[in-house]
Amino acid sequence: MSAEIKKRRPRKKRWRRFKEGEVHRGTYIVPNLFTTANLFSGFFGLINSINGHYEMAALAIFASSVFDILDGKVARLTRATSRFGVEYDSLADLVAFGVGPGLLMYLWALKPFGRLGWLAAFVFVACGALRLARFNVQVETVSKKYFVGLPIPGAALMVAATVLFLHHMEIPTSMATGVPLLIATYVLGFLMVSTVPFNSFKDFEFVKSKPMPVLFLVILIVTIVAVSPGPMLFAMLLTYVISGPVTYLLKKHKEPAPEDREESEERAVTTVSAELEKREERTLN
């Protein structure tokens, strides 16, 4: 052996080429980071509600909704959807859109009502949890164009927009304003667990067929909201919450009664049988 020791060259790390359709493990972290940001915003809103900063807590709910949209979009774009991500997203949503708005509504307006007030907040949180559980179970079987019941982010944003609207109008919370808010909290909880269909705005065929009108509509909505965020957001979200029950009642009104259906079916059967008899008589003659 020679006295000179040959220095070993460090081996270059070989990067494994991923097959088509295969996803890198690190890719799953990206959407979960947005989910963690959603959870952080929800917790930040809870702290602000406890400290009496209700407007900041309402803004935190809007921030959570942005992160909630982004985590799903990023997961689908990077093909990093997983069962872990679905469960983690549901837990984050329960904190950000269930516990956060419920506590905000209680401390801001429902506390003077005592037991009736905190029960309303609990109903909101419990119905939100049931809504999330039902969504996870029915996600593969229900049409993507409509939500079954009011989605929990919609209910939470309605609470946040109400806080911002009354703060913008400088209307103090009292027993007079608290009664409508108490009823609204129960109504939002009921709508979440109901079977009333709400538009999900996931009709991609319409967006692809008419991209320019859709883009113009988005720009118009952003401009209107930027002029006066509190009242505009409140009006838009109130319209969305009311649109579900109104559409449901209109469809129920247009549908014929069961007796009318049976009569129409009997008439159709008799007309078809009469036409068949006439044809048989013609063939015999």
Beta strands, then each sheet from edge to edge (+ up, - down):
strand 1: 146-148
strand 2: 197-199
sheet 1: 1+ 2-
end
